[in-house]
């Protein structure tokens, strides 16, 4: 028979290690939407000639012009936002391979009630310039550019050269689900597409709370498996 003099220590070490790893990797699900019921947790701001609805357990946005679909609950750091999104190109009225866009950590400096001016904003892109937020325009300019901007809440939304990307690696492939992950910590925010880090923004004046929204412009989007988690 083989005797292990330090067997109890080994077991304790293994248990302690497992507990440590579990704590490090565990996350708390704050919200999950498979879009199989309704849009009760969403606020739609859109221009004419389009629709936002649930079809086949997906959020479907089809727009001749612009729309923003906001998750109506305010988020607080640290937080991770994840979802799958497909840009449809199958000959439909609004099918166009471009603008797989989103806002996050959005606030309205002029109103404590963020949705007070929803109808006035109405999906018109310039009406969102006065908000403070982070924005990624993925596959903009007819799928030739991907851009990150910080809106300062006063109309200023500068574009830094390093945030203006023309790499084909960060362009949209039509009719293919893309997994988006946005991470916001206490001092930075990251944007991933299909597990590729697109932007890592370290910000001394980070926005630590606000709203998330899908931004559509002259395209047709399918979105599912929306999750918000907290470490």
Secondary structure, 3 states (H helix, E strand, C coil): CCCCCCHHHHHHHHHHHHHHHHHHHCCEEEEEECCCCCCCCEEEEECCCEEEEEECCEEEEEECCEEEEEECCCEECCEEEEEEEEECCCCCCCCCCCCCEEEEEEECCCCCCCCCCHHHHCCCHHHHCCCEEEEEEEEHHHHCEEEEEEEECCCCCCCCHHHEECCHHHCCCCCCCEEEEEEECCCEEEEEECCEEEEEEECCCCCCEEEEEEEEECCEEEEEEEEEEEC
